[in-house]
Amino acid sequence: QLQAFGGGLVQAGESLRLSCTASRNTNAFFMAWYRQAPGQQRQMVASISPGGHLNYADSVKGRFTISRNNARNSVSLEMNSLKPEDTAVYYCNMASGSRMYWGQGTLVTVSS
């Protein structure tokens, strides 16, 4: 349903862009990125509503930008000024009412 791209290994201070494409129309869905670091619970990083309202975790405010392209059924996450603590598996998510779908996850590793 969802396929994520763009993870990799970068150095602290560098940037990375994640993209996620859905196999269904995303117009009515909240789109979001979550991440899960080793030994930690999955946490929301950023979300964007169908109307474009944005929400970010405090730890990424000012560094990460989420955007959506409904024509392409996709959501992206631009990550700047990356820190080692951003290292995690990143998952894209789409939700509407009782429907929720997850991508397969893409690993982001930030070296110090």
C-alpha positions as CSV (number, residue, x, y, z in Angstrom):
1,Q,0.0,0.0,0.0
2,L,2.8,2.4,0.9
3,Q,6.4,2.3,-0.3
4,A,9.1,4.5,1.3
5,F,12.3,5.6,-0.3
6,G,15.3,7.7,0.6
7,G,16.9,6.3,3.7
8,G,20.6,6.0,4.0
9,L,23.8,6.9,5.9
10,V,24.7,10.5,6.4
11,Q,26.9,12.6,8.6
12,A,25.7,14.9,11.3
13,G,24.6,18.3,9.8
14,E,23.7,16.8,6.4
15,S,20.3,16.5,4.8
16,L,18.2,13.7,3.5
17,R,14.8,13.5,1.8
18,L,12.4,10.6,2.3
19,S,9.5,9.9,0.0
20,C,6.6,7.6,0.2
21,T,4.1,6.6,-2.5
22,A,0.7,5.1,-1.9
23,S,-1.1,2.7,-4.1
24,R,-4.4,4.5,-3.5
25,N,-5.8,8.0,-3.6
26,T,-4.5,10.0,-0.6
27,N,-6.7,13.1,-0.8
28,A,-8.8,12.2,2.3
29,F,-6.0,10.8,4.4
30,F,-3.8,12.2,7.1
31,M,-0.3,11.5,6.0
32,A,2.5,11.2,8.5
33,W,6.0,10.0,9.2
34,Y,6.9,8.1,12.3
35,R,10.3,6.7,13.5
36,Q,11.5,4.0,15.7
37,A,14.9,4.0,17.2
38,P,16.4,0.7,18.6
39,G,14.8,-0.1,21.9
40,Q,12.3,2.7,21.7
41,Q,8.7,3.0,20.8
42,R,7.5,4.3,17.5
43,Q,6.9,8.0,17.6
44,M,5.3,10.5,15.3
45,V,7.7,12.8,13.6
46,A,5.5,14.9,11.4
47,S,2.0,14.9,10.0
48,I,0.0,16.8,7.4
49,S,-3.8,16.8,7.3
50,P,-5.9,16.6,4.1
51,G,-6.2,20.4,4.3
52,G,-2.5,20.9,4.8
53,H,-2.3,21.5,8.5
54,L,1.2,20.6,9.8
55,N,2.3,19.1,13.0
56,Y,5.8,18.3,14.1
57,A,7.5,16.6,17.1
58,D,9.3,19.2,19.2
59,S,12.6,17.4,18.5
60,V,12.4,18.1,14.7
61,K,10.8,21.5,14.6
62,G,12.7,23.9,12.4
63,R,14.8,21.1,10.8
64,F,12.2,18.7,9.2
65,T,9.5,19.6,6.6
66,I,6.7,17.4,5.6
67,S,4.8,17.9,2.3
68,R,2.3,16.0,0.3
69,N,1.4,15.7,-3.4
70,N,-2.1,14.3,-3.8
71,A,-1.7,14.2,-7.6
72,R,1.1,11.7,-7.1
73,N,-0.4,10.1,-3.9
74,S,2.8,10.8,-2.1
75,V,4.2,12.3,1.0
76,S,7.8,13.5,1.6
77,L,10.0,14.4,4.5
78,E,12.8,16.8,4.0
79,M,15.3,16.4,6.9
80,N,18.0,19.0,7.4
81,S,20.7,19.5,10.1
82,L,20.5,15.8,10.9
83,K,21.7,14.7,14.3
84,P,22.9,11.3,15.5
85,E,19.7,11.1,17.6
86,D,17.7,11.1,14.4
87,T,18.9,7.7,13.6
88,A,15.9,5.4,13.3
89,V,13.8,3.4,11.0
90,Y,11.3,5.9,9.4
91,Y,7.8,4.8,8.5
92,C,5.2,6.6,6.4
93,N,1.6,6.3,7.5
94,M,-1.8,7.2,6.1
95,A,-4.9,7.3,8.1
96,S,-8.6,8.2,7.7
97,G,-11.2,7.1,10.2
98,S,-10.7,3.5,11.0
99,R,-8.4,2.9,8.0
100,M,-4.7,3.1,8.6
101,Y,-1.8,1.9,6.5
102,W,2.0,1.7,7.1
103,G,4.9,1.6,4.8
104,Q,7.7,-0.9,5.2
105,G,10.2,1.5,6.8
106,T,13.4,3.0,5.6
107,L,16.6,3.2,7.8
108,V,18.2,6.6,8.4
109,T,21.6,6.5,10.1
110,V,23.3,9.7,11.1
111,S,27.0,9.4,12.1
112,S,28.7,11.9,14.4
